[in-house]
Each structure stands twice: as C-alpha cells, then as structure tokens.
C-alpha cells in the first residue's frame, strides 16, 4: 500500500523492525491492512505531502503490541 504513494510521486521511507507477520491472527492482519489503507487514502486525498515515513515494530518475545507509525510532511 505504501508503494502506491511512490506512484503518486511521494518519497516513501519504510522501516520494518518486525517479526514475520504471517504469524499474526488473520483478524489482526486484516485490521492492520485496513488502518494502513485508510492512512494512505487520507495522505493522498488531504495531506498534499511530498514525503512519508513509516515504521512497523513488532517483537512478540518483547511485547504483544504491534506498533505502526506513519508521518507525512503534509498540511494538517
């Protein structure tokens, strides 16, 4: 999904510090997909951004939390 922003001419930086996500329960993977899908749609529609930075962190041995940070340099 983030690659779609590259096709719009945005500079995208993605860092994945995560264990394999294929072990996530299906409903969690789907929720993560929908969240990123909405964020990408909002960036495209409203942000007028030129750069997007995203970081995904997940280490189940350390914490059960999956962390996703997405930041753009757009307005708002």
N, C-alpha and C positions, 0 to 999 in steps of 0.2 A: 504493500500500500504506500509506503514512503517513497518507493521508486516512482510512483505516479507523479509525485511532486517534481521529480527531476525532469519529467517530460514537459512540465509546465515552466521549466527554466529556473526552478529554485535550486539552490545549493543545499544538499542534504548531508548531514553528518549523523551517522548511526553507530552507536557503541552497544554491543551486546555482551554483558557480563552475566551470562545466564547458563544454567544447566540446560541440557536438552529439554525443550518444551513439549516434546511428544509424550512426556510422562504426566503432563497436566491432565486433569479430568476434562472430558470433552466440553462440558458446560463452561468451564473456566476459560478454555481456549476460545470458545465462541464469544464469550463476553469480552475478552481481550481484543479479539478481532473487531467487534462492533465498536468498542471505545476508540481504537485507532482509526477505524473507518470514519467515525464522526469527527474526530480531530482533523483528519486530512481534509474532509469536506469543509469544515469551518475555516481552515487555513486557506484553502483555495477560494472560498466564497467571500471571506470577510477581511483577512489579515493584510493583504497587499504586501506579503512578506517576500524577501529575497533569499533568506536563509532559514533553515530548520535544523534544530539539533534534537536528537532523540537518544535516550539511553534506557536500556532494558536490563534490569538486575534481578536475578533470581538464583538463590543458593539454598535449596531445601535443607541442607545439612546445617545451615546457619540460622535460617528463619523461614517460616512458611509463607512469608509475604513476597509477592511479585511486585516489583516497582517499575513503573514506566514514567519517564519524564520526557515531555515534549515541550520545546520552547522555540518560538519564532521571533524574528525581528520586525514583525508587522505592527500595525496600529492596534491600539486597544489592549 
